[in-house]
Amino acid sequence: MAARVKTFLRNPSGNIKLNRSRHTSPESSDAEDMHSYDRQRSHHRHPHHSPKLSDFTDALKSHRRLSLPFVRKESQPPVASLDCRIESPPVVFHGRPQHSTGAIVSGVMIVDVKEEAVEFERFRAALEIHVTHKRPFHGNCPDCADQHTEIKAWDLIAQPTVLYRGRHEFPFSTLLDGHLPASMQGSLMSIAYELKAEAHIAAHSLAAAAAAHPQHYHHHLPASVVKFDRTLIVKRALPKNELPHHSIRLFPPTNIKGDVHYDTVIHPTSANKVSLRLDGLTALNEKAQTLDIWRLKKITWKLEETTKTIAPACAKHSPLAQDLPLTEDSTEDTPPATKRGIARTEVRLLGEKMLHEGWKSDYTSTDGSTEIEFDYLINQRLRKGQLKYAADSRSRDGTIITHSLVIELVVSKEFAPINRPNHSAQTGTGRILRMHFPVVLTEHPGLGVSWDEESPPVYQDVPPSPPSYEPASPATPPAGPMSPVGLPPVDYDDLEFLDARRLSGEPPSRRGSGCVGMGIGEP
């Protein structure tokens, strides 16, 4: 193949002769090409002439077969640009989807006009949810892989409007419902909140801009549509329990009992503590007069994430799909809603660690016990260095994300004299004890609270004036020992005077002071 390319570049006619027939083998055809290349090379060879780079460029210009798109396109300055400023705090859903009141999103869309006057036909902004399925119903169908759901739209300019040079602000706000899913990057799907805006410019404004700046728009008119796109991060935070959860596990046919304390609500960037105690590790063998000991050898903990979702089918592939229930809770009177698609399930590992030491064992007692405390956290990362996780979620489209802590204990059976448990010998018997605990992975709530709890009081709720203290009548006794009713008015002359200095450096004013006894306030 290399010989053909060189022959093609050196042949001025630009024709490549192929003498390969149906019954010719590839080896014979390649040999013929090499012989033809040698004959042409000997024909064009000159004793004092060697191939140069100019010959290669001339061949490219003459044949025009290979294109080298190295020419840069001239950047055309836009007539106007769009920007956004989010004024609301970080979008966080507080509480579970069934009880969350949602979150407020507010901001300002900014239109920066570059010309003296530009007429906008319309200006529209929208907030939508973009769901991307990594294993869609049909692998090569973009409609099955991406779904867009519009939450809120704002017609900021509904009719032709002229905006002059400068920055123009258009405020917007909305309340996101608490049942909506949070932003995530899972193993089967991803959810993103996208804020998009489009501004359509009138044709005569584009022509005027091209006429005013011919050096920039000598080939094409400016873009008639100015677009803006930004991704908003939406999180969900669940309250953490004050006390750890207590769980007891039994492992028959042995007498081993596991006593575990752990936090049911965990955060992705924090270390979570587990307290584990094993009892029943020793047993008396009366026949052999020995002590059977289950000695702990290794502890392995894993933090796993399970994702269950329904990959929906588009209108084209909908006949090939089947109806699947969106929720597991259903009754005869209220059947669950269905969705056409295929069910997907995947389990991925978020964290893992093996421990070979660090516990305390006591085999001298009749029961035998082992205690250990360790931390578990997310230690798996994506290619970009971010932590690999998706918070717990249960949305109305059938997506369920759960997490679980798996603890595996490897114990080995040994026997020892009754009075010497430390002088033990192996029996060759071992067991793997597995414990599975459900946990909830959620984001940090931070210092924020739900929007309905931090809202200021309404004007009608504010009383007209502070309460007044009226002197009590002799017939009306005081309401209590600390009640101000019946007490004499406060004497402000007895208050201590505090010197204060202004920021400007001027001495404080002493006019109007009631501290006459201290010599202050006199002219």
N, C-alpha and C positions, 0 to 999 in steps of 0.2 A: 504493500500500500504506500509505503514511503517513496518507492521508486516512481509510482504513478504521479504522486503529487509533484515531485521534482521535475518529471517529464512534462507535466502540464504547465508548470511555471516557466520552463525554458522553451516550450514549443510556441512560436509566435502565432500559429494559426489557432491555438486554443482547442484543438480536437484531440481526443484521446481515443486511440484505436484499440478496440477489444476484439481479439480474434478467438475468443473462447467459444467453443461449440457446446452442444448439449452433452457430448460424450467425452469432453476434455476434462481431465482431472485438475484439481486446484494446483497440484505441484507443477504440472506441465505449463499451465497458464502463467504461473508466477515466474517460471524460468524464461518463458518467451518475453514477458515484460522486462526482465532484467537484461536480456540480450538486446531488445530494442532500445532500452535506456543506455546501454554501453555504446551502441552504434551512434545514437544521436549525440552522446557526449563526445565521442571521438570526432564527429563531424563538426561540431561547434567549438572544439577546443583550439585555442591559439597558443603558440609557444610562449608568448609574452603577455598573455591576457588571463586573468583570474577572475572568478565571479565576485562581484561586489554587491553591496547592499542596494545600490541604485538600480541594478538589474532586477532585484526582487520587487522593489517599489514600482518600477516601470511595468513589470508583468502584472502586478495587482491593478494598476490604473488601466492597462489595456484590456484585461479580461473582465474586470469588474465582477468577479465571482465572490470574492471575500470582502465583506464590509466590516470596517472598524469604526464603531460608533463612539469616537473619542471627542466629538464636538459637543461642547457644553451649550445648553439652552440658556438664553438670556432670561433672567428672572424679571418678571413683570410686577411692579408694586401694585398691591390691591387698592381699589378705590376706598374700601372700608374694611375694618377688621373687627372681630368679635372676641370678647373676653368675658369672664365670669368671676364674681367674688362671692364666696359663700360666707354668710354672716351668722348662720346658726351654729351652735356647738356641734361636736361630732355626733353623727347619727347613730344612736344606740337604742335598741329596743330593750326595755327593762321588764323582766318577767317572762313567763312562758307565753306562747302564742295565744292561748285561750284567755289569758288575763291581761296581756299587755295593752296599753292605751296608745301605742305607736310612738312616733317621733316626728318632730317638726323639721322641715327643710326649707330654709329661706335664704335668699341671696339677691344679687343684682346682676343682670345682664348688661354689659357695657358695649356700646357701638362707638368705635373710634373712626370718625369720618376724616379722610385724608384730603378731600377736595373742598372747594368753597361751598358747594351745595350739591347734595346727592338725594335723589328721590327714591324712596324705598316703596315698592309695591306691597310687600307684606313681610312680616318678621314674626317667626313662630319658634317657640321653644317647647321641648317635651322631655319628660323623664320616663324612661322605660326600663324594663327588666330584660336582660339578655341572657338566655339560658343556652349553653353550649354542651351538647352531649358528645362525649369522647368515644362512645360506642353506640352510634345512632341505630335506628331501626334498619336503615339501608345505608351501607357504608359510603356510597358515592353520591348521595342525595344531600345537597346543602339545606333543603327545607326540612329534612328530618333531623339534621344536626343542630340547626339554630332556630330558636323561637324568640320572638320579640313581643313583649306585652307592654302596652302603653299604660302608665299609671296616671299621669296628669299632663295636660298640655295648656300652654298659655299663648294666646294670640296677642303678642305685644304691639304689633302694628297690623291692623286689620284692613286698612285702606291706604291708598297712596299718600305718603307723607314725605315732606322735604326736611332733611336734617342738614344743618350747616356744619362747618368744620369744627371739630372738637369731640369731646367725649360726652355721650348721652347714656344715661342710666335708666334701666327698666327693671323695677323690683318684681320679684315673684316669690311665692311661698306655697307650701302644701303640707298636709298632714299625712304621713305614711301610716297605714293600718298596721296594727301590731301582729296580725297573722301572717304578714309577708315574710318570706325567707330572708336570711342575712346573706351577705356576700360570702362566697366560698370558692375554693379551688380544690375540688375533690378528685377522687380517682376515676369516677364515671362521668362527672359533669362539673360545670362551673357556672356560677351565678354572679352577674355583674349588674350594677345600677349605672346606666349611662344617661347623662344629661346632654342632649343634642339641641342645636339651634341652627336655623337657616334664615338668611336675610336675602330677599330677592330685590335686585336693583333694576330700575327702569332702563330701557334701551337708550333713551336720549341722554341720560346721565352718563352712560358708558361711552357714547359717541363724543360727548363733550369732554370727558376725561382723556380720550384718545387724541382729540384735536389739541388739547392743551399740552399734552406731553407726547409729541410724535416720536421722540427718541426712545421711548419705552414701549409704545404700542404701534410700531410701524408695520407689523405683520398681522396681529390679532387684537381684538378688542379685549378690555378687561373682563374678568370673570363676572358673570351676571348673578351668580349665587355665592354668597359667603357663608361658610359652614363653621360650626364650632362643636367640639366633642370633648367630654370629660367624664371620667369614671368616678363615682362616689362610693366610698367605703361605708357599708351598713353593717353594724355588728349587733349581737344580742348578748345581754348580760343577765345571768341568773344569780339570785342571792345565794350566798354560801352558808351552810349550816354552822351553827355555833359549836356543836359537839360532833366528834367523829362517829361514824357508824360502827356498830358492834355486830360481828357475825361469828357464829360457831359452826364448824364443819367437823363431821365424823368420817373416818376412813375405815369401814369394815373390810375384811374380817379382823383387822388389828384393833387395838384399843387406843390408837392415836386420835387425839382430839386437837383441832386447830382453833385458836382463839385470835381473831383478827380485829383490829381497830384501824379504820381508814376513812379518808374524806370522800364523800360521795360527789361533791362538786369540786372540780379542779380547773386550773387555769393553764394555758399553754406555755407560759414563760416562767412558771414558778415550780419549785420542787415540792412534791406532796409526800407526806410521811405515812408510813405503814408500820404498825406495831404488831408483831406476830409472836405467838406463844404456842408451843406444842407440848401437850401433856400425854401421859400414857406411853412413854418411850421405853419403859422397863417392865418386865414381867418375870415372875419367879417360876422356874421350871423345877417342880418338886421331884420329878423322876430322876433327873440328872443332877439335881442339887446345884444348878447354875442359874445365872441371871441372864435372861435374854434382853438384849439392848438394841433398839433401833437408833442408830447414830446418823445424824444429819451430815451429808456430804456436800451438797450443792443446792443453791437457791437460784432460780431463774425467774425474773419477772418480765412480762411483756405488756405493752399498751397497744391494743388493737382497735382499729376503726372499721366498722361495718356500714356499708352504704347500700341501700336498697332504693331503686328508682324504676320508673317506667319510661322507656325510650319511646316517645310518641311517633306515630306514623303520619306523614303528610297526607294531603288529599289524594295525591297520586298513588301512594302505597297503602292507603287506608283499607282497601278491600282485602289485603293480605294479612292484616293484623287482627287481633282478637280483643274483645272487651275485657279489661282487667279492673277490679275494684280499686278505688283510690284509698279507701280506709278499711281497716280490719274490723271496725265496730259496725255492726249492722243488725237489724231486727227485721221481723216479718213485715211490720208496718212501714218502716223507713228503710228501703234497700239502699246500699251505698251507691255513690256516683261512680261511673265507669269511665275508662279512658282506653282508646284503641292504641295498642302498641305492644311492646314486648318487655318483660320484666328483666331487670339486670341486678346482679348482686356481686359485690366484691369486698374482700377483706384485705386491708393493708396494715403493715406494721409501722407504728409511730415511735416506739421506744423499746429498748431491750437491754438487759444487763444480767450477767452471771456473777454470783457471789460465792466464793469458796471459803470465806472466813468472816469473822465479825460478830458471831453469836456466842451466847453464854449457855453452857450446858451443865446440868446437875443430874448425875445418875446415881447419886448416893441414896436418894430417897426411894421409897417403894414405888412411886409413880414415875419419876424421871421427867424432866422438863428441859426445854430449850427456849430461849428468848432472843429476839433480834428486832432491831429497828433499822429501816432503810428508806431511802427516798426514791421515788420513781418520777420520771418526767419525759418530755418529748426530746429525743436526741437524734432523730432522723431529719435530714434537711433536703430541700430541693436542689436543683442544679444552680439556681441563683443564690443559694445560701440561706433562703428563708426556711422557717420551720414547716415541716410537712404535716398539716393537720386541717381538719374542717370541724367547726363547732357542731355540737348536737343540734339537730333540726328535725322537724316534723311538719312539712308543708302540705298544703291542700292538693298539690299536683301528684301526690303519691311518693314523694321523696322522704326517706327516713334515714337519718345518720345517727348511729349510736356508738358508744365506746365501752370498752371493758378492760379490766385489769386481770391478767392471768398470772398466777403464781404457781410454779412447779417446784416441788421439793423432792430431792433424791435422797432416800434413806437406805442404809445398809444394815442388815441384821448381823449382830455379833453376839457372842456368848462369853461370859467371864465368871470367875468365882464369885460367890455371894458377897464375901467380905472385901473383894478387890475388883471393883467395877472398872478400874483403869487398865487392868491387865486382861484385855479382851482379845478375842481371835475372830477372824472372819468366818462366816458360814457359807458365803457364796450366794446369799439371797438378798435381793434388793427390790425396792418398790419406788414408783414415781407417784407422788401425791399431787393432784392438780386441783386448784381452787380458782373459781371464776367469779369475779365481782363486777357488777355494772357500775359505771361511773359516768358523770355528766361533764363534758368538756365545754366550757363557756369562756367568753372574753372577760377581761377585767372591767368592772363597772366604773372604776375610777372614783372621782369625786362628784360625778354627775348624778342627777336623779331624773325621774320621769317628768315630762313637760307639764303634766297636770298637777304635780306636787310643787313645782317651783313657780307657778304662775302668780303674778302679783294680785292683790285683792281688787275687786271691782269697786267702782266709785260708790255704788249704792250700799256696799257693805261697810264703808267707813263711817263711823259715828260722826255726828255734827260737831262735837266738841268733847274735850276730856271730861271725865266725871268730876263733879264738884263735891267738896266735903262741907256739909252743913253742920253746924253745932247741934248736938243732941239736946232735946228738951228734957227737963227733969223727969218726966213720966216715961221717957224712952231710954232704957238702959243700953249700954254699949253692946254691940253684937258679939264681941269676943275680946279676949285680952289683947290681941294685936290689931284690933279694929281702930281705924283713925277717927271713928265717930266719937265725939265727946272729948277729943284731945285739943289742947289749945293750938292756935296757928303757929306755924314755924317762925321763930325769931331769926331773921337773917343777919341781925347784928352779931350773933354769936358764931357765925361761920368764920373759918380761918381764911385769911387773905393769902392768895398765892400770887407771887410776882411772875409776870410774863413779859417777854421781850418780843417785839415785832421782828419780822424777817427783814424789814427795811432798816433796822437799827435805831429807829426812833424810840424814845422812852414811852412806856405805857401811859395811857391817859388815866389820871386819878380823879377825873371829874365824875360826880354821880355816885361815889362810893359811900356805902353806909357804915363803914368801919370808923366811926368817929372816935371811939375809945382808944384806938391805936394811933391816933394822930394822923390819919389818912383821910383825904377828902376835904381838908381845909383849904381855903383859897390861898 
